[in-house]
């Protein structure tokens, strides 16, 4: 079994994060640093990640977290910035974030140790709609709304059609609700900037039918069995 899959199945990280850990020299096989993501783990191999032995299946857990501003969605940070894992204070399972929210974006983040679910939700072919509330600079004209809804060139890539609704119109700022089915890096920010209305603040309020609701910033809750089943089949 490829070492990234082995690490993912142990519940420590997604395959993508496992690759990052391997390339960063944080994974060892039989005491030696392993920097080859394609390595096949053999029976009897001892695999450790950041000094912790990997092996055996953990109980799968699923949480919804309201990520505050100023936290990054990685398992560790070389610059010493706070990570979302630091918020999961009483969770003993080695959870990791599904997808990412940038440093300056708050809102709903799924945390789990289920690598298979992470791959399913994060796959480019997925159609899981994500809902955001964006406060943008200035007034958003009907023409700019049309562009946001039909697709915007964000630098060599034209976004898929989006669902966009004006929550609070204004001359100096406008509050928009935006739903997208893809997850390009900083996509909402790039879309709004491309039409002339840069984002002032951004919050993700839903992933598919999983909603942030009244969950306060920095708090988290377990997903219900129905919510977990929904994510597995969406």
Residue pairs with C-beta under 8 A, 6 or more apart in sequence:
1 9
1 40
1 41
2 37
2 38
2 39
2 40
2 41
3 18
3 22
3 27
3 29
3 34
3 36
3 37
3 38
3 39
3 40
3 41
3 47
4 15
4 18
4 19
4 22
4 37
5 15
5 18
5 115
6 41
6 47
6 54
7 13
7 15
7 18
7 21
7 27
7 47
7 49
7 54
8 14
8 15
8 18
8 115
8 116
8 118
8 119
9 57
9 115
9 116
10 54
10 55
10 56
10 57
10 58
11 57
11 58
11 60
11 93
11 94
11 113
11 114
11 115
12 18
12 49
12 52
12 54
12 94
12 96
12 113
13 21
13 49
13 75
13 94
13 96
13 115
14 96
14 98
14 115
14 118
14 119
14 122
15 115
15 118
15 119
16 122
17 74
17 75
17 96
18 27
18 37
19 37
20 74
21 27
21 49
21 50
21 75
22 34
22 35
22 36
22 37
23 35
23 37
25 33
25 35
26 49
26 50
27 33
27 34
27 47
27 48
27 49
28 34
28 47
28 48
29 39
29 41
29 45
29 46
29 47
30 45
30 46
31 46
34 47
41 47
46 53
46 55
47 53
47 54
47 55
48 54
50 76
58 93
58 94
58 113
59 93
60 112
60 113
60 114
61 91
61 93
61 95
61 112
61 113
61 114
61 222
62 110
62 111
62 112
62 114
62 117
62 222
62 223
62 227
62 228
62 231
63 88
63 91
63 95
63 110
63 111
63 112
63 220
63 221
63 222
63 223
64 108
64 109
64 110
64 111
64 210
64 212
64 215
64 220
64 221
64 223
64 227
65 84
65 87
65 88
65 97
65 108
65 109
65 110
65 111
65 215
65 219
65 220
66 106
66 107
66 108
66 109
66 212
66 215
66 216
66 217
66 218
66 219
66 220
67 73
67 84
67 87
67 101
67 105
67 106
67 107
67 108
67 109
67 217
68 87
68 106
68 217
68 218
69 103
69 104
69 105
69 106
70 81
70 82
70 103
71 81
71 82
71 83
71 84
71 86
71 87
71 103
72 81
72 82
72 83
72 84
72 103
73 83
73 84
73 97
73 99
73 100
73 101
73 109
74 83
74 97
74 100
75 83
75 85
75 96
76 83
77 83
81 103
84 97
84 109
84 111
85 95
85 96
87 218
87 220
88 95
88 111
88 220
91 111
91 220
93 113
94 113
95 111
95 112
95 113
96 111
96 112
96 113
96 118
97 109
97 110
97 111
98 109
98 110
98 111
98 112
98 117
98 118
98 121
98 122
99 109
99 110
99 121
99 122
99 183
101 107
101 109
101 204
102 186
102 189
104 202
105 202
105 203
105 204
106 202
106 203
106 204
106 217
107 132
107 202
107 203
107 204
107 205
107 212
108 204
108 205
108 206
108 207
108 210
108 211
108 212
108 215
109 204
110 121
110 207
110 210
110 223
110 231
111 220
112 118
117 231
117 232
120 126
120 231
120 232
121 128
121 207
121 231
121 234
122 183
124 182
126 181
126 234
127 181
127 234
128 181
128 207
128 208
128 234
129 163
129 179
129 180
129 181
129 206
129 208
130 179
130 180
130 181
130 183
130 204
130 206
130 207
130 208
131 177
131 178
131 179
131 204
131 205
131 206
131 207
132 177
132 178
132 179
132 180
132 188
132 202
132 203
132 204
132 205
133 167
133 175
133 176
133 177
133 178
133 202
133 203
133 205
134 175
134 176
134 177
134 178
134 188
134 192
134 199
134 201
134 202
134 203
135 173
135 174
135 175
135 176
135 199
135 200
135 201
135 202
136 173
136 174
136 175
136 176
136 192
136 197
136 198
136 199
136 200
137 172
137 173
137 197
137 198
137 199
137 200
138 171
138 172
138 173
138 174
138 196
138 197
139 169
139 170
139 171
139 174
140 148
140 166
140 169
140 174
140 176
140 195
140 197
144 195
144 196
144 197
145 164
145 166
147 194
147 195
148 162
148 164
148 176
148 178
148 191
148 192
148 195
149 161
149 162
149 163
149 164
150 161
151 158
151 159
151 160
151 161
151 162
152 158
152 159
152 190
152 191
152 194
152 195
153 194
154 184
154 187
154 190
154 191
154 194
155 190
157 184
159 180
159 182
159 184
159 187
159 191
160 180
160 181
160 182
162 178
162 179
162 180
162 181
162 191
163 178
163 179
164 176
164 177
164 178
164 179
165 176
165 177
165 178
166 174
166 175
166 176
167 175
167 176
167 177
168 174
168 175
173 200
174 197
176 192
177 205
178 188
178 191
180 187
180 188
184 190
188 199
188 202
189 198
189 199
189 202
192 198
192 199
193 199
203 212
204 212
205 211
205 212
206 212
208 230
208 231
208 234
209 227
209 230
209 234
210 223
210 227
210 230
210 231
215 221
223 231
